[in-house]
Amino acid sequence: MGAAWQGEVECARALLAGGADRTLRCEHGVFVGKTAREIAEKQGRAELAALLRSPAEQAAFEKRQALDKHLCDAAGEGDTAAIERLAAEGASPDARGGYNEAPAVVIAVCEGHAGAVSALVWLEADLDARDSRGETALMEAAAMGEVE
């Protein structure tokens, strides 16, 4: 699956059709111990990662994506109960969403929902995570004059 590690989708497709083992792990370099799928996900190669997931992994991935979207929506609405419920169901406190793929905690800060921010902090959201503009939750809060 070396072709997959290089991001070659069609080559990976052909290898899988020929019976290649999608669970093999890299034995050298910076990706030691990682599967081709894990590497593709880390590199942001969505098409390749989807190809390399088993049907069960793809179903779990899609469920997690949906939960993460709902968590971002809840952060934007200030719905702390929904944030806690969605996290309990498997949503990541580091979920990203919105027009600039902002972390949920940045969304909550920008919408002025202190309770949602607190819930995400309690869930150990990454406070150093940046949106597509390079802004963190603290940077946004400071810009809004909402630092406590």
Secondary structure as UniProt FT lines:
FT   HELIX           2..5
FT   TURN            6..7
FT   HELIX           9..17
FT   TURN            18..19
FT   TURN            22..23
FT   HELIX           29..31
FT   TURN            32..33
FT   HELIX           36..42
FT   TURN            43..44
FT   HELIX           46..52
FT   HELIX           55..77
FT   HELIX           80..89
FT   TURN            93..94
FT   STRAND          96..97
FT   TURN            98..101
FT   STRAND          102..103
FT   HELIX           104..110
FT   TURN            111..112
FT   HELIX           114..122
FT   TURN            123..124
FT   TURN            127..128
FT   TURN            132..133
FT   HELIX           137..144
//
